[in-house]
Amino acid sequence: MVMHSLKKSALALILALLIILPLVLTGCPAPTPGSTNTTTPSSSTASNSTPSGTLNLYGTDPYTLDPATSSEATSGEYIMQIFSGLLTLDANLNPVADIAKSWTISPDGKVYTFTLRQDVKFHDGRPVTAADFKYSWERACNPATASATAGTYLGDIVGAKEMLAGSTTSLSGLKVVNDYTLQVTIDKAKSYFLDKMAFVATFVVDKNNVTSGEWWRKPNGTGPFKLKNWVNDTSLVLERNAAFYGEKAKVNS
């Protein structure tokens, strides 16, 4: 369990750097157009280590736990513990597999086909599918969500600019091929597109959770930690997600 005592002190920024998951990622080169990437990070294997202890950190309240509307570091630190996305970054800041276990890129560099892991579940146990990503990204690009980051990280997808402008209600560049295959078409070849897929604005959210009012106070994520309790300006408690698809956090549940 990770407990955050939310005292606003000068040490907040320094101590926030301690929020590091014990996830071990293997490095892999960025794929090139026409290639296939089938590398899965070592975090996909659960750790055999016995979790122990409670980590207490000082910090401040996050502004939000909504991946689509987060735009500052404090919220991002928590969101990265509670949610996850198609890709993550390794120690060398290269994009590597996370919920997507592999992907291919078309010869013209514009069509990405992601194959999702089939063992990823939301904290309530519901399986994550390609349709959940489509919903999450279209929600982020919906003007009503008022995301400050969707244009930056999802704006390369065909139809994103139109959706952000309110002239359409769906991303024409997204295709759910089947439950575990998502096809993404971008407007032109861009070597940095995969890097964007590791940013919190692209993380998957649960539609049933999002439609339940101020949902981000009780988020149903996919990450290695769950939100157990949050008392404004007093404490925020994260507990270990024992069903996490990757390496489990090495703290008590």
C-alpha positions as CSV (number, residue, x, y, z in Angstrom):
1,M,0.0,0.0,0.0
2,V,1.2,3.5,-0.8
3,M,0.0,6.3,1.4
4,H,0.4,10.0,0.5
5,S,0.2,12.5,3.3
6,L,-0.9,15.6,1.4
7,K,1.1,18.3,3.2
8,K,2.1,21.2,1.0
9,S,5.8,21.6,1.7
10,A,8.9,22.6,-0.2
11,L,9.8,18.9,-0.3
12,A,6.8,18.0,-2.4
13,L,8.6,18.1,-5.8
14,I,11.6,16.2,-4.6
15,L,9.7,13.5,-2.8
16,A,7.3,13.1,-5.8
17,L,10.2,11.7,-7.7
18,L,10.1,8.7,-5.3
19,I,6.8,7.5,-7.0
20,I,8.5,4.9,-9.1
21,L,7.0,1.5,-9.8
22,P,9.3,-1.5,-9.6
23,L,8.6,-2.3,-13.3
24,V,11.5,-3.6,-15.3
25,L,11.2,-2.9,-19.0
26,T,13.4,-4.3,-21.7
27,G,14.7,-2.0,-24.3
28,C,13.8,-2.4,-27.9
29,P,14.5,-0.3,-31.0
30,A,11.7,1.8,-32.4
31,P,10.0,0.0,-35.3
32,T,10.3,1.3,-38.8
33,P,7.6,1.4,-41.5
34,G,6.7,-2.1,-42.8
35,S,8.1,-3.8,-39.7
36,T,6.6,-6.0,-37.0
37,N,7.3,-5.5,-33.3
38,T,6.6,-8.5,-31.1
39,T,8.7,-7.6,-28.1
40,T,7.0,-7.8,-24.8
41,P,8.5,-6.1,-21.7
42,S,9.6,-8.2,-18.8
43,S,7.0,-6.5,-16.7
44,S,4.5,-8.9,-18.4
45,T,5.7,-11.6,-16.0
46,A,4.4,-11.4,-12.5
47,S,7.1,-11.0,-9.8
48,N,7.8,-13.9,-7.4
49,S,9.0,-11.5,-4.8
50,T,7.0,-11.2,-1.6
51,P,5.6,-7.7,-1.2
52,S,6.2,-5.9,2.0
53,G,6.0,-2.6,3.7
54,T,4.1,0.7,3.3
55,L,5.6,3.6,1.4
56,N,4.7,7.0,2.8
57,L,5.3,10.1,0.6
58,Y,4.6,13.8,1.0
59,G,2.9,15.6,-1.8
60,T,-0.2,17.6,-2.9
61,D,-3.6,16.6,-4.1
62,P,-3.8,15.8,-7.9
63,Y,-6.1,18.2,-9.8
64,T,-7.7,15.3,-11.5
65,L,-7.3,11.6,-12.1
66,D,-8.9,11.8,-15.6
67,P,-6.2,10.8,-18.2
68,A,-7.9,12.9,-20.8
69,T,-7.9,16.2,-18.9
70,S,-4.7,15.9,-16.9
71,S,-2.1,18.3,-18.1
72,E,0.3,18.7,-15.1
73,A,2.9,16.5,-13.4
74,T,1.2,15.9,-10.0
75,S,-2.0,14.4,-11.6
76,G,0.2,12.5,-14.1
77,E,2.1,10.8,-11.3
78,Y,-1.0,9.3,-9.8
79,I,-2.6,8.5,-13.2
80,M,0.4,6.5,-14.3
81,Q,-0.1,4.3,-11.2
82,I,-3.8,3.8,-11.7
83,F,-4.1,3.6,-15.5
84,S,-2.1,2.3,-18.5
85,G,-2.1,2.5,-22.2
86,L,-1.0,0.7,-25.4
87,L,2.6,1.5,-24.9
88,T,5.0,2.7,-22.2
89,L,8.6,4.0,-22.3
90,D,11.7,2.0,-21.3
91,A,14.7,3.3,-19.3
92,N,16.0,4.8,-22.6
93,L,12.7,6.5,-23.3
94,N,11.9,4.2,-26.2
95,P,8.3,3.1,-26.7
96,V,7.8,-0.6,-25.7
97,A,4.8,-2.9,-25.4
98,D,2.3,-2.5,-22.5
99,I,-1.4,-3.4,-23.2
100,A,-0.4,-3.8,-26.8
101,K,1.8,-6.8,-27.0
102,S,2.8,-6.2,-30.6
103,W,2.1,-4.0,-33.6
104,T,2.8,-3.7,-37.3
105,I,3.3,-0.6,-39.5
106,S,2.2,-0.3,-43.1
107,P,4.9,0.3,-45.7
108,D,3.7,3.9,-46.1
109,G,4.1,4.5,-42.4
110,K,0.5,5.6,-41.9
111,V,-1.4,2.5,-40.7
112,Y,-0.6,1.0,-37.3
113,T,-2.2,-2.3,-36.3
114,F,-1.9,-3.0,-32.6
115,T,-2.5,-6.5,-31.1
116,L,-3.7,-6.3,-27.5
117,R,-2.9,-8.6,-24.7
118,Q,-5.9,-10.7,-23.7
119,D,-5.1,-10.8,-19.9
120,V,-5.6,-7.1,-19.2
121,K,-8.6,-6.3,-17.0
122,F,-10.0,-3.2,-15.4
123,H,-9.8,-3.1,-11.6
124,D,-13.3,-4.4,-11.4
125,G,-12.4,-7.5,-13.4
126,R,-13.8,-6.6,-16.8
127,P,-11.5,-7.4,-19.8
128,V,-10.0,-4.5,-21.7
129,T,-10.8,-4.7,-25.5
130,A,-9.9,-2.6,-28.5
131,A,-13.4,-1.0,-28.3
132,D,-12.4,0.5,-24.9
133,F,-9.5,2.3,-26.6
134,K,-11.7,3.6,-29.3
135,Y,-14.1,4.9,-26.7
136,S,-11.3,6.5,-24.6
137,W,-9.7,8.3,-27.5
138,E,-13.0,9.6,-29.0
139,R,-14.0,10.8,-25.5
140,A,-10.6,12.6,-25.2
141,C,-11.2,14.3,-28.6
142,N,-14.8,15.2,-27.8
143,P,-14.9,19.0,-27.3
144,A,-17.2,18.4,-24.3
145,T,-14.3,16.7,-22.4
146,A,-12.2,19.9,-22.7
147,S,-8.9,18.1,-23.0
148,A,-5.9,20.3,-23.3
149,T,-3.7,17.5,-24.5
150,A,-5.8,15.4,-26.9
151,G,-4.8,17.5,-29.9
152,T,-1.1,17.1,-29.1
153,Y,-1.1,13.3,-28.5
154,L,-4.1,12.1,-30.6
155,G,-4.2,14.8,-33.3
156,D,-2.2,12.8,-35.8
157,I,-5.1,10.3,-36.1
158,V,-7.3,10.8,-39.2
159,G,-10.5,12.5,-38.1
160,A,-9.0,13.9,-34.9
161,K,-8.8,17.5,-36.0
162,E,-12.4,17.4,-37.2
163,M,-13.6,15.8,-34.0
164,L,-11.7,18.3,-31.8
165,A,-13.4,21.1,-33.9
166,G,-16.8,19.6,-33.3
167,S,-17.6,18.8,-36.9
168,T,-17.7,15.0,-36.4
169,T,-18.4,12.7,-33.5
170,S,-16.0,9.8,-34.3
171,L,-12.4,9.2,-35.3
172,S,-12.5,7.8,-38.8
173,G,-8.9,6.7,-38.4
174,L,-9.7,4.2,-35.7
175,K,-11.0,0.7,-36.6
176,V,-11.8,-2.1,-34.2
177,V,-10.8,-5.1,-36.2
178,N,-11.8,-7.5,-33.4
179,D,-11.8,-7.5,-29.6
180,Y,-8.0,-7.5,-29.4
181,T,-6.9,-5.7,-32.6
182,L,-7.0,-2.0,-33.1
183,Q,-6.1,-0.3,-36.4
184,V,-5.0,3.3,-36.3
185,T,-4.5,5.4,-39.4
186,I,-2.6,8.7,-39.1
187,D,-2.6,11.6,-41.6
188,K,1.1,11.0,-42.7
189,A,4.1,9.0,-41.7
190,K,5.6,10.3,-38.4
191,S,8.5,8.7,-36.7
192,Y,7.4,9.9,-33.2
193,F,3.8,8.6,-33.3
194,L,4.6,5.6,-31.1
195,D,6.2,7.8,-28.5
196,K,2.9,9.6,-28.1
197,M,1.1,6.4,-27.3
198,A,2.9,6.3,-24.0
199,F,1.4,9.6,-22.8
200,V,-1.5,9.6,-20.3
201,A,-4.0,11.2,-22.7
202,T,-4.0,7.9,-24.6
203,F,-4.6,5.7,-21.6
204,V,-7.7,3.5,-21.6
205,V,-10.7,4.3,-19.4
206,D,-13.8,2.3,-18.5
207,K,-17.0,3.8,-20.2
208,N,-19.2,2.4,-17.4
209,N,-17.0,4.2,-14.8
210,V,-16.8,7.5,-16.7
211,T,-20.6,7.8,-17.0
212,S,-21.0,7.6,-13.2
213,G,-20.7,11.3,-12.3
214,E,-17.5,12.5,-10.7
215,W,-16.0,9.2,-11.7
216,W,-12.3,10.1,-11.4
217,R,-12.8,10.2,-7.6
218,K,-13.3,6.5,-7.8
219,P,-11.4,5.4,-11.0
220,N,-11.7,1.9,-12.4
221,G,-8.3,1.8,-14.0
222,T,-5.9,-0.9,-15.3
223,G,-2.7,0.0,-13.6
224,P,-0.6,-1.6,-10.9
225,F,-2.3,0.4,-8.1
226,K,-5.9,1.0,-7.2
227,L,-7.2,4.1,-5.5
228,K,-8.3,2.9,-2.0
229,N,-9.2,6.2,-0.3
230,W,-8.8,9.9,-0.9
231,V,-9.5,12.6,1.7
232,N,-8.9,16.1,0.3
233,D,-5.8,17.8,1.6
234,T,-5.3,15.0,4.1
235,S,-4.4,11.7,2.5
236,L,-4.5,9.7,-0.7
237,V,-4.1,5.9,-0.4
238,L,-3.1,3.6,-3.3
239,E,-3.3,-0.1,-2.8
240,R,-1.5,-2.8,-4.8
241,N,-3.5,-4.3,-7.7
242,A,-2.9,-8.0,-7.2
243,A,-4.5,-8.8,-10.6
244,F,-2.2,-6.5,-12.5
245,Y,-1.2,-8.1,-15.8
246,G,2.5,-7.0,-15.5
247,E,5.0,-7.3,-12.7
248,K,3.2,-6.7,-9.4
249,A,4.2,-3.8,-7.2
250,K,6.5,-4.8,-4.3
251,V,4.4,-3.4,-1.5
252,N,1.7,-4.8,0.7
253,S,-1.8,-5.1,-0.8
